[in-house]
Amino acid sequence: MIIDYNPHKGYSDEFKRECLKMYVNGMGWRASDRVKGVHHTTIITWVKKVGELLPDAYEPQTIPEVGELDELETFIGSKKTKSGFGQQ
C-alpha cells in the first residue's frame, strides 16, 4: 500500500523552452532525449502544442518572380574514381 504519493508536477516552462530551442536549432528528438533526460515523445508533444499556436499561413497577394536559395549545392556528373574495397 502506498502511503505517501507525490505525483510528478511536470516540467517547468524554462525546461520545455530549452528542449524546444534544441529542436529548432536542429538537434534530433533522440539526441534531445539523451541530453535532457526527457522522453522524445514528450518533446514531440510539446512541439505539436506550440505549432498549434502558430497562425495559419497566408496567401501572398503577388507571386514573386525571383526566388533566392541560400547554401544550395548541386552535383551533376559522373564519378572519376570508383570507391570500395578492391576497386581501382
Secondary structure, DSSP 8 states (H G I E B T S, - for coil): --S---------HHHHHHHHHHHHTT--HHHHHHHH-S-HHHHHHHHHHHHHHS------SS--S----SS-----S--SS--STT--
